[in-house]
Amino acid sequence: MTILLVFGGLILLLLTGMPIFAALGLTATAILLIFEGHIGPISDTVMAHLSKPVLMTIPLFAFMAQIMIKPKVIDDLYVMANTVIGHIRGGLGVATVLSCTIFAAISGSSVATALSIGSSAIPQMKRYGYPEREALGVIAAGGTLGILIPPSAPMILYAIVSDASIGALFLAGILPGLMLAIMFSIYCMWNGGTREHTSWSGWGAVMLALRKSIWAVLTPPIIMGGIYAGVFTASEAAAAGCLYALLVAALAYRTLTPRMIWDCAYATMRTSMMVSMIIAGAAMLGHAITIIRLPVGVTEAVAALGLSLLAFILVVMALIFVMGMFFDSIAIILITTPILLPTMHALDIDLVWYGVLLIINLELAMITPPVGFNLFVIKGITDAPRAPQPLTGFMTDLRACRTALAKPPRVTGCLG
């Protein structure tokens, strides 16, 4: 009963449109006042979470992404992919998926990937005969790779909450991300046989496109290669990525200006402050539910039901899938992880393995109505139709959610 009251109250607050950090903090305060009569040394708990060195990776990766997005990195990246494989069966779709895959390893955000690649790819795909719904679908699905292929902001947040290794999570996300990209590409090739293809431009054009996009292509190997080789930690990799991005903008693209640095730093500051506030709220909630022994109760309930490891994972993934229809990835991570963590320890579930499963499930949330953030982004950059007929009611809900989300973006727009 306690878990239903806590969970239901938190969901109710989130459904009112209240910011995530406020909902988490208010829920924690209410729990402590009701069960303990005071909030206790909660400030110490908050400071302990906010002082973790690994938290520095979020602003550093965010700044790197901002610096890489400002020049024409995206245009060069898509031109390269289209020049190399645009002439094959379904080549434009495959090129779009390839562009999303590479940019995912730069931005760490599904929303940023869908927005940036979609702006360049959608007009080209429609020009060469892709039906609009398929072009939008490729961008929406390809964009979800942003939170699975490292560096991934939701992965970092999950690592902070669960005390899992960020480096291990990053390495574990590479293979599933590439497998999904290959699956998307195979579908594009299978489904693209009747469409007009771009013509083969010749090896000269291919080499020119590769030379112009080499700076973007080298970003993932530098970051992940350094972590995998033990040259630097995840935090040091983020700092190295920032330095590399600054050098690329200054020397390769010659677009680095004081104004550009200021704009990127300001955007990074906004993202970092929002994340810090959310982590503070999550720390308060984690402290509160620990005080009332809610995680222990969940573990005992699972033990009493006799659920196997597989059954437990299936139930949790089904719950997260349903939550993904209504909440963003950050909220889901911060709500579910503290409650489930003791049970995962009791069942000897590897936190890195579970983290990858969680992120894949959260990818679905990015494109699952009524609150699929990649859908909002694509609608914003295209003249996509409002609602085909048997989904009229569903899409009406989608439009209503989009209207509600048309306010100044919270952290969801930065990390999702």
Order of alpha helices (4+ residues) and beta strands (2+ residues): alpha-alpha-alpha-alpha-alpha-alpha-alpha-alpha-alpha-alpha-alpha-alpha-alpha-alpha-alpha-alpha-alpha-alpha-alpha-alpha
